[in-house]
Amino acid sequence: MSCFKKEIPMILTVDPHDLVQTWTDRGWLRPLDRAFVMFLGRQEKDASALVLIGAALAGHQLGRGHVCLDLSAALADPDATLSLPPEGETGELMPPKPSQILYNITQAQWEESLGASSLVGTDTAATPLVLNSGRLYLRRYWHYTRRVAEEILFRVGQTFPVPDNLENRLDKLFAPLRTPMETQKKQVHWQSIAAAVAATSAFSVISGGPGTGKTTTVVQLLGLLQGLAMEKNKVLRIRLAAPTGKAAARLTESISKAMDRLPKEIGAKMPTKVSTLHRLLGSRPDSRNFIHNRHNPLHVDLLVVDEASMIDLEMMDALLGALPSTARLILLGDKDQLASVEAGSVLGDLCANAANPCYRAETVNWIQQSTGFDVSAFSGPGSDLDQQIVVLRKSHRFGEQSGIGALARSVNQGDKKRVVDVWNQSFPDIVHLMINTCDDKGFRHLVLDGNPNAFAPKKDQDRPNGYRAYLESMAQGPGKWESETAWLWAVLDNFNRFQVLTPLRKGSRGVEGLNTMIANILYQSGLIRSTRGWYPGRPVLVTRNDYSLGLMNGDIGIVLLVMDEHNPSIRGLRVVFPMADGSLKRVLPSRLGEVETVYAMTVHKSQGSEFDHTALVLPDTMSPVLTRELVYTGITRARSWFTLVGAHDNILSSAVGQRTHRASGLGDLIR
């Protein structure tokens, strides 16, 4: 008989309510998480600590983008489940961490305790928590997960007839876009394959990085499908959408350019307006529900949604629920970008196998017969869903001489050595600005003028800008332009040529510190007349949907002196917003509540946007939010020039090695 007693797990000896209160006081949990635990405690007076602590962690994980609490992952790294302070904060008053609380607890014990509680149920029970496949969900998010999976699997199972002479039709549509090798079918033209797959599917995903031709592909595809419908004297009801106003405006611009390649009679029947998802579905003020839903579906035959990586789980549930069962859905996006701001990583879950060869033999044969292209090199075991996903692999924007493209590829592949090599190759479009603080002259020069001398000159003499360009356009006033509207667009366009990005909100290198620093630089240079309140030139970001004004979270406007709508002889301050439909909205500053200055924005907020010149400011210490996906997203916001601002090479290297992972059961349910 052993003389050693097994140590009793701490979680079996603590008061869970006291512990949750202590964690909340420390800032490790949110007050919302504590309130949830208090609610559960009232529902089940003798609820075990494993249940209540599990609920607290599940709620907190939801606030960090995870759909559920993965019990196995939580036990493997318990401290990752809370917002703990940086290493080094110690002291006698330090409360026990999850790693101490859950020490000696097995997943079987945890699941047994959860299963015995009236607070935890399965799919059908009306309980606040759901345990499924080792994951603990808040019930609402379990329903989202299950419904999204069911809708996707239903649509994956639906097919449309293969159009007659599909290969010939595709050859004609895509001929101007193919290289000689692709024309001879000696190299795979992935845009043609994406169009073929989507043409016969009720649900498809076209993924690819910047400049790979996603928009061009979908316009050619829509032209093909609308042309087929018109041959039968029908017209497809096609809608285009994107998650944010900025993304919708970009898609509108791209679509209008690509439409020129279509025959006029088909182009006349194509949509030109791109809606935000909120406007498409019909937002209800102060409600999670939309006008269009399962009981009042959209009037649409085909829906295309761009920037799908930005769509969170709740929004995807609403979108799929509002889509008629007979309609097609095509998602466009970059699977390697950051996941959505809110909970979920829907596009990432959909494309989880896309990097691997996963086309089944019958898919390979069908693609060969329908397009003439041989994709046998990409054959392998794959699910039904995997057959509906096509990755565009060739960038038309970033060629061999592009440092932005080389850096993005190296980061995306997690190749730390290659990342270092890229910097050493002296590419003309990327610069690593080494600074110790944002007070450095180099940072000041970057903010004002884009540090043009650090970049190699381009043939067209175009140079990178800083914020001076838009502020000088503003200072010139409308007199130089044919109209005030033309002047407003010039200011907005010049502002969009440069953007400072950061992974963080707090600190000197976070959004708050950088916005203060940049405003001071511009003020000291005489480009703005104040750094406080509503002053001309102040760029602002809407941080909460305002349905009364028609402004959505993420919309960006600039404070400008404009003519009064009722008395042109009077000029007053208005915040001018570019809208997705190509119009300008002028709003009195006093009507805007939830906004913040946006000389610098988080990388998350930049999704769906692109800028001629992007500067990514890295912190001087490693952070959990600094991941490969974040760095890749920051780099690929740049069209022409990219500046990395940071003090230590090891920070970038560490970020490249750190992947984003969001707990979600969606991937298991759809495969």
C-alpha positions as CSV (number, residue, x, y, z in Angstrom):
1,M,0.0,0.0,0.0
2,S,1.4,3.4,-1.0
3,C,2.3,5.8,1.7
4,F,1.8,8.7,-0.7
5,K,-1.6,10.4,-1.0
6,K,-2.7,11.9,-4.3
7,E,-2.9,15.6,-4.0
8,I,-6.4,16.9,-4.0
9,P,-7.0,19.2,-7.0
10,M,-7.4,22.8,-5.8
11,I,-10.6,23.3,-7.8
12,L,-12.3,20.9,-5.4
13,T,-11.4,23.0,-2.4
14,V,-12.1,26.6,-3.5
15,D,-15.2,28.7,-3.6
16,P,-15.8,29.2,-7.3
17,H,-17.7,32.5,-6.7
18,D,-14.9,34.0,-4.7
19,L,-12.3,32.8,-7.2
20,V,-14.3,34.3,-10.2
21,Q,-14.7,37.6,-8.3
22,T,-11.0,37.7,-7.6
23,W,-10.1,37.0,-11.2
24,T,-12.6,39.7,-12.3
25,D,-11.1,42.2,-9.9
26,R,-7.7,41.5,-11.3
27,G,-8.9,42.0,-14.9
28,W,-8.3,38.4,-15.8
29,L,-12.1,37.9,-16.5
30,R,-14.7,40.4,-17.7
31,P,-17.5,41.6,-15.4
32,L,-19.8,40.0,-18.0
33,D,-18.2,36.6,-17.3
34,R,-18.7,37.0,-13.5
35,A,-22.3,38.0,-14.1
36,F,-22.8,34.8,-16.1
37,V,-21.4,32.7,-13.3
38,M,-23.7,34.4,-10.8
39,F,-26.7,33.7,-13.0
40,L,-25.7,30.0,-13.2
41,G,-25.2,29.9,-9.4
42,R,-28.8,31.1,-8.9
43,Q,-30.1,28.4,-11.3
44,E,-28.2,25.6,-9.6
45,K,-27.4,26.3,-6.0
46,D,-25.0,23.4,-5.5
47,A,-23.3,23.7,-8.9
48,S,-19.8,22.3,-8.7
49,A,-16.6,24.4,-9.1
50,L,-15.7,22.5,-12.3
51,V,-19.0,23.6,-13.9
52,L,-18.9,27.2,-12.8
53,I,-15.2,27.7,-13.6
54,G,-15.8,26.0,-16.9
55,A,-18.6,28.4,-17.6
56,A,-16.5,31.4,-16.7
57,L,-13.7,30.3,-19.0
58,A,-16.1,29.5,-21.8
59,G,-17.7,32.9,-21.6
60,H,-14.3,34.6,-21.4
61,Q,-13.0,32.6,-24.4
62,L,-16.0,33.8,-26.4
63,G,-15.0,37.4,-25.8
64,R,-11.5,36.5,-27.3
65,G,-13.0,35.1,-30.5
66,H,-13.3,31.4,-29.5
67,V,-16.7,29.8,-30.1
68,C,-16.3,27.4,-27.2
69,L,-14.0,26.1,-24.5
70,D,-12.0,23.2,-25.7
71,L,-11.5,21.1,-22.6
72,S,-8.5,19.3,-23.9
73,A,-6.7,22.5,-24.9
74,A,-7.7,24.2,-21.7
75,L,-6.1,21.4,-19.6
76,A,-3.0,21.4,-21.8
77,D,-2.5,25.2,-21.3
78,P,-4.8,26.4,-18.6
79,D,-3.4,29.9,-18.2
80,A,-4.1,30.7,-21.9
81,T,-7.8,30.7,-21.1
82,L,-7.6,34.0,-19.1
83,S,-6.3,37.5,-19.8
84,L,-3.3,37.1,-17.6
85,P,-0.7,39.9,-17.1
86,P,2.7,39.7,-18.7
87,E,5.2,37.3,-17.1
88,G,7.1,38.9,-14.2
89,E,4.0,40.2,-12.3
90,T,4.4,38.5,-9.0
91,G,3.6,39.0,-5.4
92,E,2.1,37.4,-2.3
93,L,-1.3,38.6,-3.3
94,M,-1.2,36.9,-6.7
95,P,-4.4,34.8,-6.9
96,P,-4.2,31.2,-8.1
97,K,-4.0,30.8,-11.9
98,P,-6.0,28.3,-13.9
99,S,-2.9,26.1,-14.1
100,Q,-3.0,25.8,-10.3
101,I,-6.7,25.5,-10.0
102,L,-7.0,22.7,-12.6
103,Y,-3.9,20.8,-11.6
104,N,-4.5,17.0,-11.4
105,I,-7.9,17.3,-13.1
106,T,-8.5,15.0,-16.1
107,Q,-10.8,15.7,-19.0
108,A,-12.9,12.7,-18.0
109,Q,-13.4,14.2,-14.5
110,W,-14.3,17.5,-16.0
111,E,-16.8,16.0,-18.5
112,E,-18.3,13.8,-15.8
113,S,-18.9,16.9,-13.6
114,L,-20.4,18.8,-16.5
115,G,-22.6,15.9,-17.5
116,A,-24.0,15.6,-14.0
117,S,-25.1,19.3,-13.9
118,S,-28.6,20.5,-14.8
119,L,-26.9,23.6,-16.3
120,V,-25.3,21.5,-19.0
121,G,-27.1,19.6,-21.7
122,T,-26.9,18.1,-25.1
123,D,-28.2,19.4,-28.4
124,T,-31.9,19.4,-27.5
125,A,-32.0,20.2,-23.8
126,A,-32.9,23.8,-22.9
127,T,-29.8,24.4,-20.8
128,P,-27.5,27.5,-20.7
129,L,-24.5,25.3,-21.5
130,V,-23.9,22.6,-24.0
131,L,-21.2,19.9,-23.9
132,N,-20.4,18.4,-27.3
133,S,-17.3,16.4,-28.3
134,G,-15.2,17.7,-25.5
135,R,-16.2,21.3,-26.1
136,L,-18.2,23.5,-23.8
137,Y,-20.5,26.0,-25.5
138,L,-22.8,28.7,-24.4
139,R,-26.1,27.5,-25.9
140,R,-26.6,30.3,-28.4
141,Y,-23.2,29.6,-29.9
142,W,-23.8,25.9,-30.1
143,H,-27.0,26.6,-32.1
144,Y,-25.1,28.9,-34.4
145,T,-22.4,26.2,-34.9
146,R,-24.9,23.5,-35.6
147,R,-27.1,25.5,-37.9
148,V,-24.2,26.8,-40.0
149,A,-22.9,23.3,-40.4
150,E,-26.3,22.0,-41.4
151,E,-26.8,24.8,-43.9
152,I,-23.4,24.3,-45.5
153,L,-23.8,20.5,-45.7
154,F,-27.2,20.9,-47.3
155,R,-25.9,23.3,-49.9
156,V,-22.8,21.2,-50.6
157,G,-25.1,18.4,-51.4
158,Q,-27.0,20.4,-54.1
159,T,-25.6,20.7,-57.6
160,F,-26.6,22.5,-60.8
161,P,-26.4,21.0,-64.3
162,V,-23.0,21.3,-66.1
163,P,-23.5,24.0,-68.8
164,D,-23.2,22.8,-72.4
165,N,-19.7,23.3,-73.9
166,L,-18.4,24.5,-70.5
167,E,-14.8,24.2,-71.6
168,N,-15.3,26.3,-74.7
169,R,-17.3,28.9,-72.8
170,L,-14.5,29.1,-70.2
171,D,-11.8,29.3,-72.9
172,K,-13.6,32.2,-74.5
173,L,-14.2,34.1,-71.2
174,F,-10.7,33.7,-69.7
175,A,-8.6,33.8,-72.9
176,P,-7.4,37.4,-72.3
177,L,-6.3,36.5,-68.8
178,R,-4.3,33.3,-69.6
179,T,-0.6,33.0,-70.3
180,P,0.5,31.1,-73.4
181,M,1.2,28.0,-71.3
182,E,-2.3,28.2,-69.7
183,T,-3.9,28.7,-73.1
184,Q,-2.2,25.5,-74.2
185,K,-3.4,23.8,-71.1
186,K,0.2,23.0,-70.0
187,Q,-0.2,25.1,-66.8
188,V,-3.2,25.1,-64.6
189,H,-5.4,28.3,-64.8
190,W,-7.0,28.2,-61.4
191,Q,-9.4,31.1,-62.2
192,S,-11.0,28.9,-64.9
193,I,-11.3,26.0,-62.5
194,A,-12.8,28.2,-59.8
195,A,-15.4,29.3,-62.3
196,A,-16.2,25.8,-63.4
197,V,-16.6,24.5,-59.8
198,A,-18.8,27.5,-58.8
199,A,-20.9,27.2,-62.0
200,T,-22.2,23.8,-60.9
201,S,-22.3,24.2,-57.1
202,A,-24.9,25.7,-54.7
203,F,-22.0,26.5,-52.4
204,S,-18.4,27.3,-53.3
205,V,-15.4,29.1,-51.9
206,I,-12.8,30.9,-53.9
207,S,-9.8,31.8,-51.8
208,G,-6.6,33.6,-52.7
209,G,-4.3,36.3,-51.6
210,P,-4.2,39.9,-52.8
211,G,-4.0,40.2,-56.6
212,T,-4.8,36.6,-57.3
213,G,-7.9,37.5,-59.4
214,K,-10.8,36.6,-57.1
215,T,-13.0,39.5,-58.3
216,T,-12.1,39.1,-61.9
217,T,-12.9,35.4,-61.6
218,V,-16.3,36.0,-60.1
219,V,-17.3,38.6,-62.7
220,Q,-16.4,36.2,-65.5
221,L,-18.4,33.5,-63.7
222,L,-21.4,35.8,-63.2
223,G,-21.2,36.7,-66.8
224,L,-21.2,33.0,-67.7
225,L,-24.2,32.2,-65.5
226,Q,-26.2,35.3,-66.5
227,G,-25.5,34.5,-70.2
228,L,-26.8,31.0,-69.7
229,A,-29.9,32.2,-68.1
230,M,-30.5,34.8,-70.8
231,E,-30.3,32.0,-73.4
232,K,-33.4,30.6,-71.7
233,N,-35.1,34.0,-71.6
234,K,-34.5,34.3,-67.8
235,V,-32.5,36.8,-65.7
236,L,-30.7,35.7,-62.6
237,R,-31.3,37.9,-59.5
238,I,-27.7,38.4,-58.4
239,R,-26.6,40.3,-55.2
240,L,-23.1,41.3,-54.1
241,A,-22.1,41.9,-50.5
242,A,-19.2,42.5,-48.2
243,P,-18.9,42.7,-44.4
244,T,-18.0,46.4,-44.1
245,G,-18.6,49.6,-46.0
246,K,-14.9,49.9,-47.0
247,A,-14.9,46.3,-48.3
248,A,-18.1,47.0,-50.2
249,A,-16.7,50.1,-51.8
250,R,-13.6,48.3,-52.9
251,L,-15.6,45.5,-54.4
252,T,-17.8,48.0,-56.2
253,E,-14.7,49.6,-57.7
254,S,-13.2,46.3,-58.7
255,I,-16.5,44.9,-60.1
256,S,-17.0,48.0,-62.3
257,K,-13.6,47.7,-63.9
258,A,-14.0,43.9,-64.5
259,M,-17.4,44.4,-66.1
260,D,-15.8,46.0,-69.1
261,R,-14.7,42.6,-70.3
262,L,-18.3,41.3,-70.5
263,P,-20.5,41.6,-73.6
264,K,-22.7,44.7,-73.3
265,E,-26.0,42.8,-73.3
266,I,-24.8,40.6,-70.4
267,G,-23.2,43.5,-68.5
268,A,-26.5,45.4,-68.6
269,K,-28.1,42.6,-66.5
270,M,-25.3,42.5,-64.0
271,P,-25.4,44.1,-60.5
272,T,-23.2,47.1,-59.9
273,K,-24.2,47.9,-56.3
274,V,-22.4,46.1,-53.4
275,S,-24.2,46.1,-50.1
276,T,-22.8,45.6,-46.6
277,L,-24.1,42.4,-45.0
278,H,-26.1,44.5,-42.5
279,R,-27.8,46.4,-45.2
280,L,-28.4,43.3,-47.3
281,L,-30.1,41.4,-44.4
282,G,-31.9,44.5,-43.1
283,S,-30.6,45.5,-39.7
284,R,-33.0,46.2,-36.8
285,P,-31.8,48.9,-34.4
286,D,-31.0,47.5,-30.9
287,S,-31.6,43.9,-32.1
288,R,-29.5,40.9,-33.1
289,N,-32.2,39.9,-35.6
290,F,-32.5,41.0,-39.2
291,I,-35.5,41.7,-41.4
292,H,-34.5,38.9,-43.8
293,N,-34.3,35.5,-42.1
294,R,-35.6,31.9,-42.4
295,H,-39.2,33.1,-42.5
296,N,-38.5,36.1,-44.8
297,P,-35.7,35.1,-47.1
298,L,-33.8,37.3,-49.5
299,H,-35.1,37.6,-53.1
300,V,-32.0,36.3,-54.8
301,D,-30.8,33.5,-57.0
302,L,-27.1,34.0,-56.5
303,L,-25.2,35.8,-53.7
304,V,-21.5,36.6,-53.8
305,V,-19.9,37.7,-50.5
306,D,-16.4,39.1,-50.6
307,E,-13.9,39.3,-47.7
308,A,-15.4,36.2,-46.1
309,S,-12.6,35.9,-43.6
310,M,-14.3,38.8,-41.7
311,I,-17.6,37.0,-41.3
312,D,-18.1,35.8,-37.7
313,L,-20.2,32.7,-36.8
314,E,-23.3,34.7,-35.7
315,M,-23.3,36.6,-39.0
316,M,-22.8,33.5,-41.1
317,D,-25.7,31.9,-39.3
318,A,-27.9,34.9,-40.1
319,L,-26.7,35.0,-43.8
320,L,-27.3,31.3,-44.4
321,G,-30.7,31.5,-42.7
322,A,-31.8,34.3,-45.0
323,L,-30.7,32.6,-48.2
324,P,-33.4,30.7,-50.1
325,S,-32.8,27.0,-50.3
326,T,-32.6,27.3,-54.1
327,A,-30.0,30.1,-54.2
328,R,-26.3,29.7,-54.8
329,L,-23.7,31.2,-52.4
330,I,-20.1,32.0,-53.5
331,L,-17.7,33.1,-50.8
332,L,-14.6,35.0,-51.7
333,G,-11.7,35.6,-49.3
334,D,-8.2,35.0,-48.2
335,K,-8.1,31.9,-45.9
336,D,-4.7,33.0,-44.5
337,Q,-5.9,36.4,-43.2
338,L,-6.9,37.1,-39.6
339,A,-10.2,35.6,-38.5
340,S,-13.2,37.8,-37.7
341,V,-13.2,40.3,-34.9
342,E,-16.2,38.6,-33.3
343,A,-16.3,34.9,-32.3
344,G,-15.5,32.2,-34.9
345,S,-13.2,31.6,-37.8
346,V,-15.7,30.4,-40.4
347,L,-13.6,30.8,-43.5
348,G,-10.6,29.2,-41.8
349,D,-12.8,26.2,-40.8
350,L,-14.2,25.9,-44.3
351,C,-10.7,26.0,-45.8
352,A,-8.9,23.9,-43.2
353,N,-7.8,21.3,-45.7
354,A,-7.2,23.7,-48.7
355,A,-3.4,23.7,-48.3
356,N,-3.4,19.9,-48.8
357,P,-4.1,17.9,-51.9
358,C,-7.7,17.0,-51.3
359,Y,-9.4,16.6,-54.7
360,R,-10.9,13.2,-55.0
361,A,-10.3,11.1,-58.2
362,E,-13.8,11.9,-59.5
363,T,-13.2,15.6,-59.0
364,V,-9.9,15.5,-60.8
365,N,-11.5,13.7,-63.7
366,W,-14.5,16.1,-63.8
367,I,-12.2,19.2,-63.9
368,Q,-10.1,17.6,-66.7
369,Q,-13.3,16.9,-68.7
370,S,-14.9,20.3,-68.0
371,T,-11.9,22.6,-68.3
372,G,-9.1,20.7,-70.0
373,F,-6.8,21.3,-67.1
374,D,-4.9,18.5,-65.2
375,V,-5.0,18.9,-61.4
376,S,-4.0,15.3,-60.6
377,A,-1.1,16.8,-58.6
378,F,-3.7,18.1,-56.1
379,S,-5.5,14.8,-55.8
380,G,-6.0,13.2,-52.3
381,P,-8.5,12.3,-49.7
382,G,-11.1,15.1,-49.2
383,S,-14.6,15.7,-47.9
384,D,-17.6,16.7,-50.1
385,L,-16.9,20.3,-48.9
386,D,-13.3,20.2,-50.0
387,Q,-14.4,19.6,-53.6
388,Q,-16.2,22.9,-53.6
389,I,-13.1,25.0,-52.6
390,V,-10.6,26.4,-55.1
391,V,-7.5,28.3,-54.1
392,L,-6.1,30.9,-56.6
393,R,-2.3,30.5,-56.4
394,K,-0.9,33.1,-58.7
395,S,-0.6,36.8,-57.7
396,H,-1.0,39.2,-60.6
397,R,-0.2,42.2,-58.3
398,F,3.1,41.1,-56.7
399,G,5.6,39.8,-59.2
400,E,9.1,38.4,-58.8
401,Q,10.5,41.8,-58.0
402,S,7.9,42.6,-55.3
403,G,9.2,42.5,-51.8
404,I,5.7,42.8,-50.5
405,G,4.8,39.5,-52.2
406,A,8.0,37.8,-51.1
407,L,7.6,38.9,-47.5
408,A,3.9,37.9,-47.4
409,R,4.7,34.4,-48.8
410,S,7.5,33.9,-46.4
411,V,5.4,34.9,-43.4
412,N,2.5,32.9,-44.5
413,Q,4.7,29.8,-44.9
414,G,6.2,30.3,-41.4
415,D,9.7,30.4,-42.9
416,K,11.6,32.5,-40.4
417,K,14.9,32.2,-42.3
418,R,13.3,33.3,-45.6
419,V,11.7,36.3,-43.9
420,V,15.2,37.4,-42.9
421,D,16.5,36.7,-46.4
422,V,13.8,38.9,-47.9
423,W,14.9,41.9,-45.9
424,N,18.5,41.3,-47.0
425,Q,17.6,41.3,-50.7
426,S,17.0,45.1,-50.9
427,F,13.6,44.9,-52.6
428,P,12.5,48.3,-53.8
429,D,9.0,48.3,-52.1
430,I,9.7,47.3,-48.5
431,V,11.6,49.0,-45.7
432,H,12.4,47.9,-42.2
433,L,12.5,51.1,-40.0
434,M,14.4,50.3,-36.9
435,I,13.5,52.7,-34.0
436,N,13.7,52.7,-30.3
437,T,10.7,54.9,-29.7
438,C,8.0,56.6,-31.8
439,D,9.7,59.9,-31.0
440,D,12.5,59.0,-33.4
441,K,13.1,61.3,-36.4
442,G,12.7,58.3,-38.7
443,F,9.1,57.7,-37.5
444,R,8.3,61.4,-37.8
445,H,9.5,61.4,-41.4
446,L,7.5,58.3,-42.1
447,V,4.3,59.8,-40.7
448,L,4.7,63.1,-42.6
449,D,6.0,62.0,-46.0
450,G,6.2,58.2,-46.1
451,N,10.0,58.2,-45.9
452,P,10.3,58.2,-49.7
453,N,14.1,58.2,-49.9
454,A,14.2,54.8,-48.1
455,F,12.5,53.2,-51.1
456,A,14.0,52.7,-54.5
457,P,12.4,55.0,-57.1
458,K,9.8,53.5,-59.5
459,K,9.7,54.0,-63.2
460,D,6.5,56.0,-63.1
461,Q,8.1,58.3,-60.5
462,D,5.3,57.6,-58.1
463,R,6.4,58.0,-54.5
464,P,5.1,56.7,-51.2
465,N,3.1,59.2,-49.1
466,G,2.6,60.0,-45.5
467,Y,-0.3,62.0,-44.0
468,R,1.0,65.4,-45.3
469,A,-0.6,64.6,-48.8
470,Y,-4.2,64.6,-47.6
471,L,-3.8,67.5,-45.2
472,E,-2.2,69.7,-47.9
473,S,-5.1,68.7,-50.2
474,M,-7.5,69.8,-47.4
475,A,-5.7,73.1,-46.9
476,Q,-5.9,74.0,-50.5
477,G,-9.7,74.0,-50.3
478,P,-12.2,73.3,-53.0
479,G,-11.2,76.3,-55.3
480,K,-8.6,74.2,-57.2
481,W,-11.2,71.5,-58.1
482,E,-14.2,71.6,-60.4
483,S,-16.5,71.2,-57.4
484,E,-16.5,70.8,-53.7
485,T,-17.4,67.1,-54.2
486,A,-14.3,66.6,-56.3
487,W,-12.2,68.2,-53.6
488,L,-13.7,66.0,-50.9
489,W,-12.9,62.9,-52.9
490,A,-9.4,64.1,-53.5
491,V,-8.8,64.6,-49.7
492,L,-10.4,61.1,-49.0
493,D,-8.4,59.4,-51.8
494,N,-5.1,61.0,-50.5
495,F,-5.9,59.9,-47.0
496,N,-6.3,56.3,-48.2
497,R,-2.8,56.3,-49.7
498,F,-1.1,55.8,-46.3
499,Q,-2.1,54.0,-43.1
500,V,-0.4,53.2,-39.9
501,L,-1.3,49.8,-38.4
502,T,-0.6,48.2,-35.1
503,P,-1.6,44.9,-33.4
504,L,-2.4,46.6,-30.1
505,R,-4.8,49.0,-28.6
506,K,-2.9,50.0,-25.5
507,G,0.6,51.3,-24.9
508,S,2.9,53.7,-26.8
509,R,2.8,51.4,-29.8
510,G,-0.9,50.7,-29.6
511,V,-3.7,52.6,-31.3
512,E,-4.1,55.0,-28.4
513,G,-0.5,55.9,-28.0
514,L,0.2,56.1,-31.8
515,N,-2.8,58.3,-32.4
516,T,-1.7,60.8,-29.8
517,M,1.9,60.7,-31.1
518,I,0.9,61.2,-34.8
519,A,-1.5,64.0,-34.0
520,N,1.2,65.8,-32.1
521,I,3.6,65.4,-35.1
522,L,1.0,66.8,-37.5
523,Y,0.2,69.7,-35.1
524,Q,3.9,70.6,-34.6
525,S,4.3,70.6,-38.4
526,G,1.4,73.0,-38.8
527,L,-0.7,70.5,-40.7
528,I,-3.6,70.5,-38.2
529,R,-4.6,73.3,-35.9
530,S,-5.5,71.2,-32.9
531,T,-5.1,67.7,-31.4
532,R,-8.4,67.7,-29.4
533,G,-12.0,67.7,-30.3
534,W,-13.4,68.2,-33.8
535,Y,-10.8,69.8,-35.9
536,P,-10.4,69.9,-39.7
537,G,-8.4,66.9,-40.9
538,R,-9.2,64.6,-38.0
539,P,-9.9,61.1,-39.4
540,V,-12.4,59.1,-37.3
541,L,-13.5,55.5,-37.2
542,V,-17.0,54.5,-36.3
543,T,-16.8,51.9,-33.6
544,R,-20.5,51.0,-33.3
545,N,-23.3,50.6,-35.8
546,D,-25.4,53.7,-36.1
547,Y,-28.5,52.7,-38.0
548,S,-30.1,56.2,-37.8
549,L,-27.1,57.6,-39.7
550,G,-26.6,54.6,-41.9
551,L,-23.0,54.2,-40.6
552,M,-21.5,50.9,-39.7
553,N,-18.7,49.8,-37.3
554,G,-15.5,50.3,-39.3
555,D,-16.6,53.2,-41.5
556,I,-14.0,56.0,-41.7
557,G,-14.6,59.7,-42.3
558,I,-12.7,62.9,-42.2
559,V,-13.7,66.1,-40.4
560,L,-13.7,68.9,-43.1
561,L,-15.0,72.4,-43.5
562,V,-17.8,72.2,-46.1
563,M,-20.6,74.3,-47.5
564,D,-23.8,74.3,-45.5
565,E,-26.5,72.4,-47.4
566,H,-29.1,75.1,-46.9
567,N,-26.8,78.2,-47.2
568,P,-23.8,77.7,-49.5
569,S,-22.2,81.0,-48.3
570,I,-21.7,79.4,-44.9
571,R,-19.1,76.7,-44.2
572,G,-19.2,74.4,-41.2
573,L,-17.6,71.3,-39.9
574,R,-18.9,68.0,-41.1
575,V,-17.5,64.5,-41.0
576,V,-17.4,63.3,-44.6
577,F,-17.8,59.5,-45.2
578,P,-17.3,57.7,-48.5
579,M,-20.2,55.2,-48.9
580,A,-20.3,51.8,-50.6
581,D,-22.6,53.2,-53.4
582,G,-20.0,55.8,-54.4
583,S,-21.8,58.7,-52.7
584,L,-20.5,60.9,-49.8
585,K,-22.3,61.3,-46.5
586,R,-21.8,64.5,-44.5
587,V,-22.6,64.2,-40.8
588,L,-22.6,66.9,-38.1
589,P,-19.9,65.9,-35.5
590,S,-22.4,66.3,-32.7
591,R,-24.4,63.4,-34.1
592,L,-21.5,61.0,-33.9
593,G,-21.2,59.2,-30.6
594,E,-19.1,56.1,-30.9
595,V,-16.0,57.2,-32.9
596,E,-12.3,57.3,-32.4
597,T,-9.3,59.0,-34.1
598,V,-7.8,56.8,-36.7
599,Y,-4.3,58.0,-37.8
600,A,-3.4,54.5,-36.5
601,M,-5.8,51.5,-36.5
602,T,-5.6,47.9,-35.5
603,V,-4.7,45.4,-38.1
604,H,-8.1,43.8,-37.3
605,K,-9.9,47.0,-38.3
606,S,-7.9,47.3,-41.5
607,Q,-9.3,44.1,-42.9
608,G,-11.3,44.8,-46.1
609,S,-9.1,47.8,-46.8
610,E,-6.0,48.4,-48.9
611,F,-3.6,51.4,-49.0
612,D,-0.8,52.4,-51.3
613,H,1.6,52.6,-48.4
614,T,1.1,50.7,-45.1
615,A,3.3,51.0,-42.0
616,L,3.0,48.2,-39.5
617,V,4.2,49.1,-36.0
618,L,5.4,46.1,-34.0
619,P,5.6,46.3,-30.2
620,D,9.0,46.0,-28.5
621,T,7.8,42.9,-26.5
622,M,6.0,39.8,-27.6
623,S,2.2,39.7,-27.3
624,P,-0.3,36.9,-27.6
625,V,-2.1,38.8,-30.3
626,L,1.0,39.1,-32.5
627,T,0.6,36.1,-34.8
628,R,1.6,34.9,-38.2
629,E,-1.9,35.7,-39.5
630,L,-1.8,39.2,-38.1
631,V,1.5,40.1,-39.7
632,Y,0.5,38.6,-43.0
633,T,-2.8,40.6,-42.9
634,G,-0.8,43.8,-42.1
635,I,1.6,43.2,-45.0
636,T,-1.1,42.5,-47.5
637,R,-3.0,45.7,-46.8
638,A,-0.2,47.4,-48.8
639,R,-0.6,47.8,-52.6
640,S,2.7,49.5,-53.5
641,W,4.9,50.1,-50.4
642,F,5.3,48.5,-47.0
643,T,7.2,49.7,-44.0
644,L,7.8,47.5,-40.9
645,V,8.4,49.6,-37.9
646,G,10.1,47.8,-35.0
647,A,13.1,47.7,-32.8
648,H,13.9,43.9,-32.5
649,D,14.1,41.3,-35.3
650,N,13.2,38.6,-32.8
651,I,9.7,40.1,-32.4
652,L,8.9,39.5,-36.0
653,S,10.5,36.0,-35.9
654,S,8.4,35.1,-32.8
655,A,5.2,36.4,-34.5
656,V,5.8,34.3,-37.6
657,G,6.1,31.2,-35.4
658,Q,2.9,31.9,-33.5
659,R,-0.3,30.7,-35.2
660,T,-3.8,31.9,-34.5
661,H,-6.1,29.2,-33.3
662,R,-9.7,29.6,-32.4
663,A,-11.6,26.9,-30.7
664,S,-14.6,25.8,-32.8
665,G,-16.4,22.6,-33.5
666,L,-17.6,23.8,-36.9
667,G,-14.7,22.1,-38.7
668,D,-15.6,18.7,-37.3
669,L,-19.3,19.1,-38.2
670,I,-18.8,20.0,-41.8
671,R,-16.4,17.2,-42.7
